[in-house]
Amino acid sequence: MDIELGRLGIEVVPGESVEATLLAPQRALPAVLFVHGWGGSQTQDLSRAREVAALGCVCLTFDLRGHRADAANHDTVTRAQNLDDLCACYDWLAAQADVDAEAVAVVGVSYGGYLAAILSALRPVRWLALRTPALYLDRDWELPKRRLHDDPDLVRYRHSPVAPDANRALRACQRFEGDALLVEAGRDEIIPRQVIDNYAAAFPRARTMTRRLVAEASHGFDDKPAQRQYSDTLLAWMTEMIVGSRGAIAASKVRAYKDEQKAHAPAQDESGWRQAGPGARGK
């Protein structure tokens, strides 16, 4: 348990003070990484990131390569490159001095949800929120992402049951042991319900798996009521998962601190007295 220690003098009467020592846990906040979908940008996540930040979280949004300022590479960027983008942003966020690296959440939308699922097998992810996550065949990993939709098998694949061990993203979910949120759009014109069912069945080890349906939403959650419902769902889940977990995390750190102190304490005999060294004298 990291402790910040500072010595100071506290004035008790004018001109006289007592010496004091201040001990406090180092500031370590949960972190949330947002991953936008294909063709989107970080601007779509900013409003929700602000709401989550108000819970006391450090939030990071970013633009995947092939988007916004890098749109010139939209037709050539690959899944491998975008996964590298996500790993790099995760590593940067987790390394920040005010971030608890054991309390990182990842929120992914569509293609970003697919990448976020894979990330959970590569980096420690405590909370995983997926909104209408996409699903792709594992083959052609180095092929430009845009060309994946030319595969005549993709539509059939998305309408078929897929076993967790038969897909990279689902395999990652199968090993995930944190808390998961899965949000489905009731009028999704791109991701069929079977894909959501495949993801839902791939979380046998998750601490909790929450599934929510926004009945009137399209894939892009284009209308304001659907956006608000998703934001409310995400914020409520984040509040329950992240804020509610801080006490458990703190308790575990206290236990670790006590165990460390016990390990370095002088040995005691069966009567409870500390064992004296060779030069010790009784009183």
C-alpha positions in Angstrom: 0.0 0.0 0.0 1.7 3.2 -1.1 1.8 5.9 1.5 2.7 9.6 1.2 4.5 10.8 4.3 5.2 14.4 5.2 6.6 16.0 8.4 5.2 19.3 9.5 4.8 21.6 12.4 1.3 22.5 13.7 1.1 25.8 15.6 -0.8 25.4 18.8 -0.3 28.8 20.3 1.4 31.8 18.7 5.1 31.1 18.4 4.9 27.4 19.6 4.2 24.4 17.5 4.1 20.6 17.8 5.9 18.3 15.4 3.5 16.1 13.4 3.7 13.5 10.6 1.0 13.3 8.0 0.3 9.9 6.3 -2.1 9.5 3.5 -2.6 7.0 0.7 -1.2 8.1 -2.6 -3.9 9.3 -5.0 -4.8 6.4 -7.3 -7.9 6.8 -9.4 -9.7 4.3 -11.6 -9.2 4.9 -15.4 -11.5 4.6 -18.4 -10.4 4.2 -22.0 -13.0 4.9 -24.7 -12.7 3.3 -28.2 -14.9 4.7 -31.0 -16.3 2.6 -33.9 -15.2 2.4 -37.5 -15.7 5.7 -39.3 -16.3 7.5 -36.0 -14.0 9.6 -33.8 -13.3 10.5 -30.2 -15.7 13.4 -30.3 -18.6 10.8 -30.1 -17.2 9.7 -26.7 -16.4 13.1 -25.1 -19.8 13.8 -23.5 -19.9 10.4 -21.9 -16.3 10.6 -20.9 -17.1 13.9 -19.0 -19.9 12.2 -17.1 -17.7 9.3 -16.2 -14.9 11.6 -15.2 -17.3 13.3 -12.7 -17.4 10.0 -10.9 -13.7 10.4 -10.0 -12.2 8.6 -13.0 -9.3 9.5 -15.3 -10.8 9.2 -18.8 -9.0 9.0 -22.2 -10.5 9.3 -25.6 -8.5 9.0 -28.8 -8.8 8.7 -32.6 -7.8 5.3 -34.1 -5.4 5.5 -37.1 -7.3 5.9 -40.3 -9.7 8.4 -38.8 -9.9 12.2 -38.4 -6.5 13.7 -38.9 -5.3 10.3 -40.3 -8.3 9.8 -42.6 -6.0 9.5 -45.6 -5.1 6.0 -44.4 -8.8 5.0 -43.9 -8.6 2.5 -46.8 -5.4 0.9 -45.8 -5.3 0.7 -42.0 -5.5 -2.8 -40.6 -7.0 -4.4 -37.5 -3.4 -5.1 -36.3 -2.5 -1.4 -36.6 -5.7 -0.3 -34.7 -5.1 -2.9 -32.0 -1.6 -1.4 -31.6 -3.2 2.0 -31.3 -5.4 0.7 -28.5 -2.6 -1.0 -26.7 -0.4 2.1 -26.8 -3.2 4.3 -25.4 -3.9 1.8 -22.7 -0.3 1.6 -21.7 0.0 5.4 -21.6 -3.1 5.8 -19.5 -2.2 3.0 -17.0 1.3 4.6 -16.5 -0.1 7.9 -15.4 0.9 8.8 -11.8 -2.7 9.3 -10.6 -4.1 6.1 -12.2 -4.6 2.8 -10.4 -3.3 0.4 -12.9 -5.4 -2.4 -11.3 -8.6 -0.5 -11.9 -8.9 0.2 -15.7 -12.2 0.1 -17.7 -12.4 -0.1 -21.4 -15.6 1.1 -23.3 -15.8 0.1 -26.9 -18.4 0.8 -29.6 -19.0 -1.5 -32.6 -15.5 -2.1 -34.2 -14.1 -0.4 -31.1 -15.9 -3.0 -29.0 -14.4 -5.8 -31.0 -10.9 -4.4 -30.5 -11.7 -3.8 -26.8 -12.6 -7.4 -26.3 -9.3 -8.5 -27.9 -7.4 -6.0 -25.7 -8.8 -7.7 -22.5 -6.6 -10.7 -23.3 -3.5 -8.6 -23.8 -3.8 -6.1 -20.9 -5.3 -6.1 -17.4 -8.9 -4.9 -17.8 -11.1 -4.7 -14.8 -14.3 -3.5 -16.4 -15.3 -4.1 -20.1 -18.3 -2.3 -21.7 -19.2 -3.3 -25.2 -21.9 -1.5 -27.2 -23.1 -3.4 -30.3 -19.7 -5.0 -30.7 -18.7 -6.1 -34.2 -17.4 -9.6 -35.1 -15.0 -10.5 -37.8 -13.5 -13.8 -39.0 -10.0 -14.3 -37.7 -8.4 -14.8 -41.2 -6.9 -11.9 -43.2 -5.7 -10.2 -40.1 -3.2 -8.0 -42.0 -5.8 -7.1 -44.7 -7.0 -3.5 -44.7 -10.0 -3.4 -42.4 -12.2 -1.8 -45.0 -11.7 -4.8 -47.3 -13.1 -7.2 -44.7 -16.6 -6.3 -45.7 -15.9 -7.6 -49.2 -15.7 -11.1 -47.8 -18.9 -12.9 -49.0 -18.7 -15.1 -45.8 -18.9 -12.2 -43.3 -22.7 -11.7 -43.4 -23.3 -15.4 -43.0 -20.8 -15.6 -40.2 -22.5 -12.8 -38.3 -25.8 -14.6 -38.5 -24.4 -17.9 -37.3 -23.7 -19.2 -33.8 -19.9 -18.9 -33.1 -18.3 -20.9 -30.3 -16.1 -18.7 -28.0 -13.0 -20.8 -28.9 -13.5 -20.2 -32.6 -13.0 -16.5 -32.7 -10.2 -14.3 -31.3 -12.5 -11.7 -29.7 -14.8 -14.3 -28.2 -11.8 -16.3 -26.8 -10.7 -13.1 -25.1 -14.1 -12.7 -23.5 -14.1 -16.4 -22.5 -11.0 -15.7 -20.4 -12.2 -12.4 -19.0 -12.8 -12.4 -15.2 -13.8 -8.8 -14.6 -17.3 -7.2 -14.9 -18.8 -6.9 -18.4 -21.6 -4.8 -19.9 -23.1 -5.7 -23.2 -25.5 -3.2 -24.9 -27.6 -4.2 -27.9 -29.5 -1.9 -30.3 -33.0 -3.1 -31.0 -33.0 -1.8 -34.6 -29.4 -2.6 -35.5 -29.1 -2.7 -39.3 -25.4 -3.8 -39.2 -24.8 -6.1 -36.3 -27.5 -8.9 -36.0 -28.7 -10.1 -32.7 -26.8 -13.4 -33.2 -23.5 -11.5 -32.8 -24.7 -10.1 -29.4 -25.8 -13.6 -28.4 -22.4 -14.9 -29.3 -20.7 -12.3 -27.1 -23.2 -12.9 -24.3 -22.4 -16.6 -24.3 -18.6 -15.9 -24.2 -18.4 -14.6 -20.6 -18.5 -17.8 -18.4 -15.8 -16.5 -16.1 -16.9 -12.9 -15.8 -17.5 -11.7 -12.3 -20.8 -10.2 -13.6 -22.2 -9.9 -17.1 -24.9 -7.3 -17.6 -26.9 -7.2 -20.9 -29.1 -4.3 -21.8 -31.3 -3.6 -24.8 -32.0 -0.1 -26.2 -35.1 -1.1 -28.1 -35.5 1.9 -30.5 -31.8 2.4 -31.2 -30.2 1.9 -34.6 -26.6 0.7 -34.8 -25.2 4.2 -34.6 -27.6 5.3 -31.9 -28.4 8.3 -34.1 -31.4 9.8 -32.3 -31.1 11.7 -29.0 -33.4 9.5 -26.9 -31.3 6.4 -27.8 -28.1 8.2 -27.0 -29.4 9.4 -23.7 -30.6 5.9 -22.8 -27.2 4.4 -23.6 -25.4 7.2 -21.6 -27.7 6.6 -18.6 -27.1 2.8 -18.8 -23.4 3.2 -19.1 -23.2 5.8 -16.2 -25.4 3.7 -13.9 -23.2 0.6 -14.6 -20.0 2.5 -14.1 -21.3 4.0 -10.9 -22.2 0.5 -9.5 -19.0 -1.2 -10.8 -16.3 1.4 -10.3 -17.5 3.5 -7.4 -18.8 0.5 -5.6 -15.6 -1.4 -6.0 -13.3 1.3 -4.5 -14.0 0.1 -1.0 -13.1 -3.4 -1.9 -9.9 -2.3 -3.6 -9.0 -0.2 -0.6 -9.7 -3.0 1.8 -7.5 -5.4 -0.2 -4.6 -2.8 -0.1 -5.1 -2.5 3.7 -4.9 -6.3 4.0 -1.7 -6.4 1.9 -0.2 -3.6 4.0 -1.0 -5.5 7.2 0.5 -8.7 5.8 3.6 -6.8 4.8 4.0 -5.4 8.3 3.5 -8.8 9.9 6.2 -10.3 7.6 8.7 -7.7 8.9 7.6 -7.7 12.6 10.0 -9.3 15.2 9.3 -13.0 15.9 7.2 -13.9 19.0 7.3 -17.0 21.1 4.2 -19.0 22.0 3.5 -16.7 25.0 3.2 -13.7 22.8 6.5 -12.1 24.0 9.0 -10.8 21.3 12.0 -13.0 21.2 15.0 -11.1 22.6 18.3 -10.9 20.8 21.6 -12.2 22.4 22.4 -8.8 24.0 19.0 -8.0 25.3 18.4 -7.6 29.0 15.2 -8.0 30.9 13.5 -5.2 32.9 
